[in-house]
């Protein structure tokens, strides 16, 4: 089937009843069954003002999302459905729509109403400090983004099935695994595997993969796919992707990762493919860089059709920009501005470390959480944590200003994990509340 988009406002697009919407874990979900389940659930939600959507099954999630939007319900989308998370939602979670609630609704042939003009999804994300942020995105913006993505890559993907290692509770997973496939008529996997081995075991030919830099950095030990099974495209977003990981993924999967630059506030705004390493970002069609007095990324968005300013520091380039790190990741140490991203880049260049994160603690001290490389682990065992940290500071002295040299260190076996590859600030800071370093 040729992929295509209907006008804005019609996520529940008209398709042949036998078309596959989702696959995996049992018989495929046809469009007829999907539409009837949406209609039935929308009827049960009539009159519901606010609801939290938290489904593990991506098919149930898609049904719940379309039904809520068509019922005129305000949709809350937390990062997960854990009780502790739901308890922190401002104003409360409202009605909970989970897997059980979706499938408990009786299917109906009665068409649900169209979404209201102000239909929106409210996300709850974590900033660099770990504090939750509430961000609303209108449905019309999300549909414009899906249309733009289809215009860019729809011809390459065709009817490719979509599989993902990232969850659908975040904007990136929601857009690339659920909204774009629904709008374009592509089937998606209702499962979200935790590891590559599970994803690759039943990988269809010429699939579209939606993953994160964290996943692409954990491909060691995998065998290269036969050329016939190479995916049509591999998308990645959520955090910086190391050039070495990009090259390894291209070699193992047979497709160079397509990196997406964006945020929950802006959606996807730029893209690149790394070959040499740290290439500039190219703006997606319709986006325009605007003048910024403090070096932050400020642009016109075709999704919101308005100006958007971010906390990303950039250097304008023809057709795009070079990313310089987050403006909210600037620390003031001894009266000097220290870019935490630059500290992390210097740490990552040391042969003793496999990966590292930098942060400023509440007492103002600059700190580093560093995972030793095999060689570094040997030195750590031989020298102890204090002397090993002195070795690292000595090696950093030729790369960084004195104010940018971390004073406090932790050496865990791995950095705290975020589903999209982002470091979690609160989890990093918590390592320094312990009495002893590893």
Secondary structure, DSSP 8 states (H G I E B T S, - for coil): -------TT-SS----TT-EEEESSSS-EEHHHHHHHHHHHHHHTTT--EEEE--SSHHHHHHHHHHHHHTT-EEEE-S---HHHHTTSTT---EEE-HHHHHHS----S------TT-EEEEEEE-TTS-EEEEEEEHHHHHHHHHHHHHHHHHHHTT--EEESS-TTSHHHIIIIIIHHHHHT--EES---SSHHHHHHT--TT-EEEE-HHHHT--TT-----GGG--SEEEEESS---HHHHHHHHHHHSS--EEEEEETTTEEEEEE--SSSS--EEE-TT-EE---TTSEEEEEETTTTEEEEEEEEEEEETTEEEEEEEGGGEEEETTEEEEHHHHHHHHHTSTTEEEEEEEE-TTS-EEEEEEE-HHHHHHHHHH-HHHHHHHHHHHHTTTS-GGGS-SEEE--SS----TTS---HHHHHHGGGSSS--
